[in-house]
Amino acid sequence: MRIGSAWKFLLVTAVTILGCSATSAETLILDGASLTAARVAKAARDTETVIEIDAAAAQRLAAGFDLVMEAATQGSPVYGLTVGVGWNKDRPAFEIADGKRVVSDELLRLSREFNRGQLRAHGGGFGESLPIEVVRASMVIRLNQMLTGMAGVQPAVADMYRNFLNEGITPVVPARGSIGQADITLASHVGLAMVGEWYVDYQGKRMPSAEALAAAGISPISPVGKDFLSIISSNSLSAGRAALLSQDADRFLQQSIVAFGLALEGYNGNVAPFLPETTGIRPFAGMNKAASMITDALEGSYLWSMSDTRGLQDPLSFRTMAYAIGAALEASEALTTALEIHINHTDDNPATITGNPYAGQSGQVQSYGVAGDSPGAIYPTANFEMLPVTDKVEQLNVALTRMARSVVMQTIRYENPALTQLPRFLAAPGNRGLAFGAMQVPLTSLYAELRMLAMPVSLDSFGTSAGIEDVANNSLLAFANLDRILELNYQIASMQLLHATQAVDLRGVEDLGGKTRRLYHAYRAAVPFVDADRAYTEDLAKGIEVLKAFQP
């Protein structure tokens, strides 16, 4: 085909370098099949990561584009090429060159105008721009999906995604304006930047895309055929945010388990609910995993020694914590599993499938087929549906909020000397003030906000596009809620640490668990013992920093 024959990909023979030193750049080779959420996050947050394209994947992508061009020469409907561009259906879509049919130059010109116009017409959003790491994650994901060969884009489009990532050119994308059935009105800003319009962040500055492209020595692309559709009709922005948050959630869960262990030590709690002997007789996988991680954090703790003052039955918020954490662990794992299916498979509509997938099928199915030098089929799909991922995010939102409820209840229990055998509100000896009594107010206010954020948003939608697009799942909003939920959980955990370390010191305990001891000392290096009433706002801010930096 005339279009695409001049575009060549760098054939990569290097291997992906994992675990390299901080001074050497990691190379991530995308092949459309083996990308992980962890590698998405690494490439998004480490701008030194070099993105390359697997040679076989490059061939698949080019074959998909050839199929689109083949369909046009045969008069098959291709939105953005033979449909929607103002082409008279009575006019042939092809010319003869060297004895072969090629797409008409005039049709290509109209298609390019249409593509650029559609990118502009779909560009509309609100609010501050998405973080650079989210947009970078989305571009890694979208490029990988294109390499399945089912997007039908010209190789230049994939090449531009790679160039943007490697040169550190990041389109400015508004944070609000997607309902989750593909981020069309937001992702259009990525396409506009690639054609030299709109704005980008480059070398620490926000500037017109044309200026950044010129500085980097990159020529704008000229989208044609279904290029614009493959750029905008994708959930890559939602998936990019989900990939980052999946890693953040996993890290928080690892940290929160140690924080709970320290809280249990501050309470002089009973380890019995977390023993293999008690959890193994009810083999829920997440709960058993959480219980094992709790006892691991408490290895070497004084809680394993007998105590005459230790209760037989702790409050339920303590006793059932393995269930609360376990549900969150399972939800987090389910999100990662669903997400990695999504990022390694196409969500394009239509999907271009090369070969002869329609052979022997019914007349309806055969109508999507394309014969000729580049055979295949172009199928309409519903693969822009993000529900399999959004559903898992909403499960995680609920699970994290349920965890936070337990932490709030645990922390409030420190108020009661009858339960703790410690001074009321954990007041230090000689402190006649309120100590932590008033801290229940900000603590419970955070939980009220969490409950609001945990409400499912995938049920709220309106019919758009003349009633054709009549359901949606609001995936980007669900992921934004997860982001806020994680931040609120860190704030609640900071209040937990303020109380737990105070209780440990009031008990005069020195024998803490291996991991809980490390967290205790990291916290005490930043926040001293409360021997008299003081404003706790700075302590709470420091507690968040300590927990976020803690490596279990």
N, C-alpha and C positions, 0 to 999 in steps of 0.2 A: 504494500500500500504506500501511496505517496506520503501520507501523513504518518509520522512515527518512524520512518526508515532512517531519518537523520539523527534520531535520538538514541544514544548508546549509553548503557550503564557501565560503570566501572565494575569489572568482574573481580570479585573479591576472593583472594586465596588465603587471607589471614584467618586466624581463629579468634574466637572471643576470649579476651583475657579477663579472667575473674580473679578477684582478690588481689589486684595489683596494688602497689604502694601508692601513697597519696600524691606522689610526684609524677606518676605516670598515668597517662590517659587510658581509660578502659575503652575497648572497642566492642560495640554491640552490633552484631550482624542480625538483621531482621530477615525472616524467611516466611512470614505469614502463618507460622504454625507453632512456634515454641516460645513465644514471649510470655514472661511471667509478670505478675503485678509488682514484684520486688524489683525487677529490672526496669520496668517503666518508671518507678519512683526514683531509682538510681540515676537513670538518664535524664529525668526531669529536673532533679535537684543538683546534679553534677553537670554543669555546662561544659566541662572538659571531655565528657563522654563523646566518642566518635561513633557516629551512626553510619553503618554500611548496609548494603543490600546484597543478599544472597543471589548468586548468578542464576540458579534455577528459578527462584522467585521472580527475578527480573524478566525471564523468558515467559513465565506464566502471565505476568502483567501485560507484556507486549502482545501476547496472543489474545488476551481479552479485548484489547483495543482493536486489534485487527478484526476480531469478530464483529465489533460495532460498525467498523467501516464496511465490512462485507455485507452486513444487514442493510446498510444504507444503499449500496449499489444494487441490491435486489429489490429495493422499494419497500422493505419492511419498515414498520413504524419505529423510529428511534427518537424519543423525546429529546429535544435539544439539537437534533440534527435534521431529521426529515419531518418532524412534527413540532409545531409551536413556533417555528422560526419565520413563518410567512411564506413558505415555499408552496408554490402551486403544485398540487398533487398530480396534475396532468403533465407536468414537465419531468423529464427523466432526472434522477438524482445522480447520474453518473456520466462520465465521459470515457472515451476509449483512448488509452495511452499504451503504446507498445503492445497493442493487441489485447489489452486487458481492461476490464472495467475499473475505474477509479472514481472516487467521489468528486463531483463537480466543484470547480474552484469557486463558482458563485455560491453554491450551497455551503461550502466551507466558510466563506466570508459571512454569510448570513448567520451561520451557526456561531461563529466567534462573537458577532455582535450580540446575539441572543444570550450567550453564556455570560458575557460581561454585564449585560443588562439585568439578568437574573441575579447575579451576585449583588448588584446594587439594590435591586428591589427587595431582596430578602434581608438586607442589613438593617436591623432595628433591635435595640436593646436598651436597658436602663441600668443605672447605678454605676458604682465604681467598676473598674476593669477587674477581670479575674486575675489572680496571682500568676506571675510568669511561669511558675512550676506547673500550674494546672494546664495552661495552654501548651507548654512543652510536652507534658504527659499526653495530652490529646493528640498532638501531632505524631508522637511515636506510635500511638495506638492506631491512628488512622492510616499511617504509612504501612504498618504491619498488616492491617486488614486489606489494603489495596493489593498487597503482595500475594493474596490468595488467588489473584487473577480474575476475580469476579466483579470488580468495580467497573471495568471497561474504560479506564482512563488512559490517556496517552502517557508514555513513560516520562515525559517532561514534568508531569504533575508530581509523580513520586519523587523524581529528582529534586524538585523544588522543596518538598517536605524535608528531604535529607539535608539540602543546603541550608534551609532555615535553621534546622537543629544544630548543624555543625558550625555555622557562622554565628550562632547566638542571636538570630533575628526572631523576635517573638511578636506576632500580631497582637494588637490591643483588642481585647474582646470584652464587651460588657458582661456583667455577672448575672443579669436578670433578663428573661425574655424567652425561655424555653419551657415547653410543656411536656417534654420528654419523649415525644414521638419523632425523634431526630431533632438535633439542636439547630434547626435550619436558620433561624434568624440571628443566631450568634455565630455559628461556624462560617457564615457568609463573610464575616470580617477577616477570617483566615484567607479565604479565596481572594478577597479584595486586596489584601496585602501582597499576595503572590502576583497579581497583575499590575502592581505598582501604584495602587490606590490605598486610601485609608492610612492608618498609623501603625507603627511598630515600636517596640522597645529594643534598643541596640546600643551596646557598649555603655550602658548606664544612663542612656538618654531616651526620651520619647521624641520621635521624629516622623515625618512623612515616610511612607514605605519606599517611595521612589528614591529618596535621599539615601536611605540605608542600603538599598540594592545597589545603587551606584558606588557607594563606599566599599561594599563587599565585592564588587565586580561581578554581580549576578544580573542576568537579563530577566525581565518579567516574563511570565508564561503567557501564552495566548490560548485560553481554554476553548475546547471545541467538542462537539458531540455531547456526551453525557458527563463531561468533566465537571461542570459546575454542580451538577446533581450529586455526584459522588463526593464532592467537597462539602456540600451543605447538608445533604440528607444522610446524616450519620449522628450517632450518639457519642462521638469521641470525646467531646468536652465533658459530658456527664461521666463517661467511663474514665477519663483522665483524673477527674477529681476523686472518683471512687477508688482508683488504684492507689493514689496517695493516701487517702483516708484509711484504706484497708491496712496499710503498713503502720499508720499512726495508731489505729485502734489496737492492733496486735501488740505494739510497743507499750501502750497504756495498760493493757491487760497484764502484761508481764510485770510492770511496775506496781500496779495496784495490788497484786497478790502479795508482794513483799510488804506493802503498806498495811494490808490487812493483818499480816503476820505480826507486825509491830504493834498494831492496835490490840490484837489478842494478847500480846505480852503485857501491854499497858493495863489491860483489864484483868489479868491473871486468869485467862480463860481456859476452858477445858479442850484438849486436843482430840478427845474421843470421837467427835463427829467427823473427823478427817482421817481416821485410821483406815488402813486397808481392810481391817477386820469388819468395820462398820459400813464402809462404802462399797466393798466388793460384793456384799450380799444384795446390792441393788445396782446392777451394773449399767447405769447410765453413763455413757462414755465421757461426756463433757464434765459431769459432776466428779467422776473418778479422776479425771485428769486434773481438775482444779484442786481436789483434795490432795493429790500427790504433790502438786506444786506448792501448796500451802505448807505441808509437812517438810518439804525440802527446804523452804525458806526458814523454817524453825529448827533445823538440825542444830543440835547443841544448845538449845534454849532451856532455860530453867523450867519451862512449862512441862518438860518431860519428867521432872522430879515431883514427888508428892508434896502437897501443900494442904495444911489443915484449913486454910481460909479459902480454898478454891471451891466454887460451886459445882454441883453435879450436873445441873442443867442451866446453861447460860441462856440469855434472851435469844429469841429465834433469829434475830438479825445476825447474831454471831454464829449460832449453830447451823443455820442453813446457808451460810455464805458460799460453800462449795457448789451448791445448786445455782445460786445467782451468778457466780463467776462462770460456772460450767455452761450455763445457757448462753452467756456472752461469748465464750470460747467457741462454742458450736456455731453461733450465728456469724462470728468473724470468719471461721473456716469456710462456712457455706458461701459467704460473700466472695471470698477469694476464689473458690472453685467456680462459681457462676461467672465471675468477672474474667477469669482466664479462658473460659469457653468463649465469651464474647469477644475478647481482644484478639483471638486467633481465628476468628471466622468472620465472614462478611455480614454486614447489616445493610447492604445495599438493596435498593429497590429502583429499577429492576436489577437482577443479578445476571451477569454474563457467564455462561458455562460452556467451555470449549469442548470439542469432541462431537459425539453424536448421542446426547443424553435423551433425545426424544424418540429414538428408533423404536418402532413397534408400539408406540403409544396411541391414544385416541386422537381423533381429529382436532379436538380442542388443544391437547398438549402439543401435537405436531405443528400447530399454527405458530408456536413460538420458535420453531426451528429455523436455522439459517444454514443453507447448503453452500457449496462453493469451495474456494481455496482455503478459507478459514471457517470451517463448519462449527456449529454449536447451537446454542439456544439462548434467548434473552427472555427470562421469566419475570413477570411481576411477582413481588413477594410482600410479606408482612414482616420482614426481618428487621425493620427499624423499631420493632416493639422492644422496649427496654425492661419490660416487667420482670423477666427472670432475675435481673440484677437488682432492680429497684425493690422488689419484694424482700430480697435478702438484706438490703440496707435497712429497710423499715423494721425487720426482725431484730437487727443489731441495735437500732435506736431504742427499741423497747427494752431489750436485754440490758443495755448500758444504764438506762434509766432505772430499771429494777435494781441493778447493782448499787446505784447511787442512793436509792431509798434505804437499802440495808446499811450503807455507810452512815447516812444521816442518823438513822435510829441507833446505831452503835455509838456514835459520837455523843448523842444526847444522853445515852445511858450512863456516861461518865458523871452526870450531875448527881447521881444518887449514891450516897455513902453506904446505904444498906446493900447495894449491889457490888460496890467496888472496894469497900473498906478503906476508902480514901476520903480526904476532905471534900466537902460539897463544892462543886464546880472546879475541882482540882486546884483549890487555893493553896499556895505555899504556906508553910508554917509562919505564923506572924502576920499574914496578909488578911486584914479584916475587910477587904474590899469585895467586889463581886466576882473577881477572877474571870472565868469563862462563861458566866451565867448569861450574859447578853448575846453571846456568839451563836446561840440557837436561832436568833432572828435572821441574820444573813444566811445561815446554813439552810434553813427551811425555805427562804425566798429563792435560793438557787434550785431547790427541788421543784418548786412550783413552776419555774420556767422550764425545767427539764420535762415535766409532764406535758406541757404544751408542745414542746418540740418533738416529743415521741409519738404524737398523734399521726396516724398514716395520712399521707397526702395523695397517694395513688388513687384514692376514691373521688377526688375533686377534679372535675374537668367539665368543659363546655364544648358543644359542637362547633367546629370551625370549618372553613373552606366549603361553605354551602351545605354543611351537614355531612360531608363525606368523611372528614376527620372528626368523628363524634366521640372518641374516647382518647384518653391520655393518662399518663402516670406521674407526671411532674417529677421526673427522676432527679433533675438538677436541684430542685428544692429539697428533696429527700436527702441528697448528699450534703447540701448546705446545712441542713438540720443536724446531720451526723457531725459535721465539723464543729458546730456550736455545742452539741452534746458532749463531745470529747473535751472541749475547753471547760465547760461547767463541771465535768467530772474531775478534772485536775484541780479546780478551785475547791470542790468538796473534799477531795483527797488532801489538799493542803490543810484544811481545817481538821481533818482526821489526824494528820501528823502533829499538828499543834497540840492536840489533846493527848495523843498516844505517847509522845516523848515526855510530856509533862507527867503523865501517870507513871511511866517507867522510872523517871527520876524520883518521884515521890515514894515509890516502892523501894528505891535504893538497889534496883536490880542491875547486876553486871553481866550475868550469864544470858546473853541474847543469842538468837540463832545466827548462823553465819551471814546470811543475807540481810536479815533484819538489823544486825549489828552495823553492817556497812551503811545501811540507809539511816540508822539512828545517828551515827557519827557525821555523815554528810549533812544531815539536817542541823545537828547541833553546831556544826562549823558555821552555819549561816544564821541560825535562830537560837538565841540563848534561852536558858531556863527562865520561866516567868516567876520571879520572886516577889513582884509587886505589880499592881494593876498598871497597864500601859495600853496605848493604842496598838491594835494588832494588825492593822492594814498592811504595814510594811512586812511584818512577819509572814502574813498570808501570801503576799507576792513572792517573797523569797522561798516559801515552801513550794510554790508551783515550779519555780526555777530548779530547785533541788530535785524534785521528783522527775521532771522532764529530762534532766541530765543523768539521772540514775540508770546505771546499766546492771540489771539483775544478773 
